Amino acid sequence: MHLFYAPDLNITPQLPTDEAKHCSRILRHRAGDIINVTDGKGYFYSAELLHINGELKILNHKEESTWRKYHLHLAIAPAKSGERTDWMIEKLVEFGIDEITFLECEHSERNRINMERCERIAIAAMKQSLKAWLPEINPLIPFREFISSLVGRQDITKLLP
């Protein structure tokens, strides 16, 4: 089963240009075919492809039923190797992470992250693992700034002296 990603599906029933090209040129779907789409916000849609430009008619939708009631957030300094960071994002999305934050620490070897690349990897992993949730990926921030942003939250106050 192929899964397509359209983040604004509930506003405009249309696949983004790159998804529409992949759907029609690579997978050779034609007008009238029924395809599966997710909005990355927890919903799967069954849609009829009206035109090869990605125009859709939503037939039905359902919420991903396996989602949990807690929020899973990983904050991590990126690995020296970009390939390891890519692999980590892929596996975290497949696992079902809710949010990823990259930290700039005192001994960090990388101080830049290509956020567009991270998002592309996350989208591909979401589609491949047939998930309906796209995690939030936060840009690189200093470790101290990240910790201070958590101080007001109940869950972290127990850990701080």
C-alpha positions in Angstrom: 0.0 0.0 0.0 1.3 3.5 -0.9 0.6 6.4 1.4 0.7 10.0 0.2 1.3 13.1 2.4 -0.8 16.2 2.0 -0.5 18.5 5.0 -3.4 20.9 4.0 -5.8 18.1 2.9 -8.7 19.3 5.1 -8.3 22.8 3.6 -7.6 21.9 -0.1 -8.2 18.4 -1.3 -5.1 18.2 -3.4 -1.7 16.5 -3.2 1.3 18.8 -3.1 3.2 19.1 -6.5 6.0 16.6 -5.6 3.5 14.0 -4.3 1.3 14.4 -7.3 4.3 13.9 -9.6 5.3 10.8 -7.7 1.7 9.5 -7.7 1.2 9.9 -11.5 4.7 9.6 -13.0 6.4 7.1 -10.8 3.5 4.9 -9.5 1.4 5.5 -12.6 -1.8 6.2 -10.9 -4.5 7.7 -13.2 -7.7 9.7 -12.7 -10.3 7.5 -11.0 -7.8 5.5 -8.9 -8.4 5.3 -5.2 -5.3 6.3 -3.1 -4.5 6.6 0.6 -3.4 9.9 2.0 -2.4 11.3 5.4 -2.3 14.8 6.7 0.4 14.1 9.3 -2.0 15.2 12.0 -3.4 11.8 12.9 -5.8 11.1 10.0 -5.8 8.6 7.1 -7.9 9.5 4.1 -9.2 7.4 1.2 -9.5 9.6 -1.8 -10.3 9.3 -5.5 -7.6 10.9 -7.8 -9.6 13.2 -10.0 -6.7 14.5 -12.1 -3.0 13.6 -12.4 -2.2 17.1 -11.1 -3.2 15.7 -7.6 -6.7 17.0 -7.4 -8.6 14.7 -5.0 -12.2 13.8 -3.9 -12.2 12.7 -0.3 -14.2 9.5 0.1 -13.7 8.9 3.8 -11.3 9.4 6.7 -10.4 7.7 9.9 -8.3 8.7 12.9 -5.2 6.6 13.6 -6.4 4.4 16.5 -3.1 3.3 17.9 -1.9 6.7 19.2 -1.1 7.1 22.9 -2.3 9.7 25.4 1.2 10.9 26.4 3.8 13.1 24.5 7.1 11.5 23.6 9.9 14.2 23.1 13.5 13.5 22.4 16.1 16.2 22.8 19.5 15.2 21.5 22.8 16.7 20.2 23.2 15.7 16.5 25.8 13.1 15.7 29.0 14.1 13.9 27.9 12.1 10.9 24.9 13.5 9.1 24.0 10.0 8.0 23.6 8.9 11.6 21.3 11.8 12.3 19.3 10.9 9.2 19.0 7.3 10.4 18.0 8.4 13.9 15.2 10.6 12.5 14.0 7.8 10.3 13.9 5.3 13.2 12.3 7.7 15.7 9.5 8.5 13.2 8.9 4.8 12.6 8.9 4.2 16.4 6.2 7.0 16.7 8.0 9.9 18.4 6.0 13.1 18.9 8.7 15.7 18.9 12.5 15.9 18.3 14.7 18.8 19.4 18.3 19.2 18.4 20.6 20.6 21.1 23.8 22.5 20.8 25.9 21.3 23.7 29.3 22.4 25.0 31.1 19.6 23.1 28.8 19.3 20.1 30.6 18.6 16.9 27.9 19.9 14.7 26.3 23.4 15.1 24.0 23.4 12.0 21.1 21.2 11.0 19.4 21.2 7.6 15.8 21.3 8.7 14.4 20.8 5.2 16.4 17.5 4.9 15.2 16.4 8.4 11.6 17.1 7.4 11.9 15.2 4.1 13.4 12.2 5.9 10.6 12.3 8.5 7.9 12.5 5.8 9.4 9.5 4.0 9.6 7.5 7.2 6.1 8.4 8.1 4.8 7.3 4.7 6.9 4.1 4.7 5.8 3.0 8.1 2.2 3.9 7.4 1.9 6.4 10.3 -0.6 9.2 10.4 1.4 11.5 12.7 4.3 13.6 11.5 6.5 14.6 14.5 7.4 18.2 15.2 11.1 18.7 14.5 12.6 21.7 16.3 15.7 23.6 15.1 19.0 23.5 16.9 18.9 25.4 20.2 21.5 25.8 23.0 21.2 23.2 25.8 20.6 25.9 28.5 17.8 27.5 26.5 16.1 24.1 26.1 16.3 23.4 29.9 15.0 26.9 30.8 12.0 26.4 28.4 11.1 23.3 30.5 11.4 24.8 33.9 7.8 26.1 34.0 6.5 22.6 33.1 5.4 20.3 35.9 7.2 17.2 34.6 10.7 18.8 34.7 10.4 20.6 38.0 10.8 17.3 39.9 14.2 16.7 38.2 15.8 20.1 38.9 17.4 20.9 42.3 
